[in-house]
Amino acid sequence: MLDVTRLSKTYRTGDQALSDVSFSLPQGQVVGLIGPSGAGKSTLIRCINRLVAPTTGSVKLNGIELTTLNARDLRKARRRIGMIFQEYALVERLSVMENVLSGRLGYVPFWRSFTRRFPGHDIARAFQLLDRVGLAQHADKRADALSGGQRQRVGIARALEQDPELLLVDEPTASLDPRTSRQIMRLITEICRESGLPAIVNIHDVVLAQAFTDRIIGLRAGRIVFDGPPSALSHDVLTTIYGEEDWNAMRKGTAEQQDAEAEADAAMQVLAAQ
Ligand SMILES: Nc1ncnc2c1ncn2[C@@H]1O[C@H](COP(=O)(O)OP(=O)(O)OP(=O)(O)O)[C@@H](O)[C@H]1O
């Protein structure tokens, strides 16, 4: 369970990136965080894992206040927060298995991490996770031999290998094609539901967010202007979040993309039938 209460962040430049943000996230719930550029989405994610220090407010993960932890306790708390990144953040020259095991680095003693010797149960868990994300047969491949979608699956397995209590997911599909994006969003949401893991997904694509998340939080200029089920994201709500002009432009872009995908699907079917 994550409890964010009256969180605000003003950067030294004077930019007020978050104002009085409050919400709670129960086990297994996947929240899509949406909003225009500069709304404060990245700042919110960074304040939760304390890459950015909030100015005021509270962030509690399963009862532990994160905003006041000292460096040592913060390192421990961060083990419990799995991160999934837009650009995957894999070590390209290491194997898929080694990348997944790197999720345990916060737990193993320094000498073990240095020699990359992990306990048997960590390796068994990594195999299990690679199987879950559909990459069991790729364990020994180098990360740089994988496609974008496969890399993101490694990123997901690595985050889960941490045994997290919360997942923070930053634009997981921004570097992927539409079909792979849907597969990745489906995988993240299925895993969260089956393991009771709460997740916040910072996502630009409103259609994807609507299709796969349980709840949407809409930020605008650092404030929550919508918090509700995806089905309640009406045209009016989206106009409130993005503003008239940006939402109309986004809608047009989405419609064009869907047409292009439908055309590509039809072409594939014709080819397959030949
Ligand atoms: N390190 C920083 N120093 C000063 N101001 C910052 C810093 N990071 C972000 N900001 C400002 O805080 C506000 C929120 O930025 P943030 O990056 O959190 O928005 P965002 O919703 O994630 O945007 P995007 O979708 O473009 O990534 C913006 O006005 C931005 O200029």
The ligand as an SDF file (V2000), in Angstrom:
LIG
                    3D

 31 33  0  0  0  0  0  0  0  0999 V2000
   15.4670   19.4840  -12.0400 N   0  0  0  0  0  0  0  0  0  0  0  0
   14.5760   20.4590  -12.2260 C   0  0  0  0  0  0  0  0  0  0  0  0
   14.8630   21.7430  -11.8930 N   0  0  0  0  0  0  0  0  0  0  0  0
   13.9600   22.7100  -12.0800 C   0  0  0  0  0  0  0  0  0  0  0  0
   12.7330   22.5380  -12.5810 N   0  0  0  0  0  0  0  0  0  0  0  0
   12.3910   21.2890  -12.9470 C   0  0  0  0  0  0  0  0  0  0  0  0
   13.2900   20.1850  -12.7840 C   0  0  0  0  0  0  0  0  0  0  0  0
   12.6670   19.0570  -13.2350 N   0  0  0  0  0  0  0  0  0  0  0  0
   11.4440   19.4520  -13.6450 C   0  0  0  0  0  0  0  0  0  0  0  0
   11.2770   20.7780  -13.4690 N   0  0  0  0  0  0  0  0  0  0  0  0
   10.0600   21.5590  -13.7680 C   0  0  0  0  0  0  0  0  0  0  0  0
    8.9870   20.9910  -13.0310 O   0  0  0  0  0  0  0  0  0  0  0  0
    7.8080   20.9320  -13.8150 C   0  0  0  0  0  0  0  0  0  0  0  0
    7.3250   19.4930  -13.9230 C   0  0  0  0  0  0  0  0  0  0  0  0
    8.2750   18.7420  -14.6890 O   0  0  0  0  0  0  0  0  0  0  0  0
    8.1850   17.1640  -14.8740 P   0  0  0  0  0  0  0  0  0  0  0  0
    9.4060   16.7490  -15.6250 O   0  0  0  0  0  0  0  0  0  0  0  0
    7.9230   16.5320  -13.5710 O   0  0  0  0  0  0  0  0  0  0  0  0
    6.8970   17.0390  -15.7980 O   0  0  0  0  0  0  0  0  0  0  0  0
    6.3730   15.8010  -16.6680 P   0  0  0  0  0  0  0  0  0  0  0  0
    4.8950   15.7810  -16.5080 O   0  0  0  0  0  0  0  0  0  0  0  0
    7.1090   14.5700  -16.2870 O   0  0  0  0  0  0  0  0  0  0  0  0
    6.7640   16.2370  -18.1300 O   0  0  0  0  0  0  0  0  0  0  0  0
    7.1360   15.3140  -19.4090 P   0  0  0  0  0  0  0  0  0  0  0  0
    5.8920   14.5530  -19.7560 O   0  0  0  0  0  0  0  0  0  0  0  0
    7.5120   16.3110  -20.4590 O   0  0  0  0  0  0  0  0  0  0  0  0
    8.2780   14.4270  -19.0140 O   0  0  0  0  0  0  0  0  0  0  0  0
    8.1550   21.5920  -15.1510 C   0  0  0  0  0  0  0  0  0  0  0  0
    7.7810   22.9430  -15.0680 O   0  0  0  0  0  0  0  0  0  0  0  0
    9.6480   21.4580  -15.2360 C   0  0  0  0  0  0  0  0  0  0  0  0
   10.2050   22.5020  -15.9870 O   0  0  0  0  0  0  0  0  0  0  0  0
  1  2  1  0
  2  3  1  0
  2  7  2  0
  3  4  2  0
  4  5  1  0
  5  6  2  0
  6  7  1  0
  6 10  1  0
  7  8  1  0
  8  9  2  0
  9 10  1  0
 10 11  1  0
 11 12  1  0
 11 30  1  0
 12 13  1  0
 13 14  1  0
 13 28  1  0
 14 15  1  0
 15 16  1  0
 16 17  2  0
 16 18  1  0
 16 19  1  0
 19 20  1  0
 20 21  2  0
 20 22  1  0
 20 23  1  0
 23 24  1  0
 24 25  2  0
 24 26  1  0
 24 27  1  0
 28 29  1  0
 28 30  1  0
 30 31  1  0
M  END
$$$$
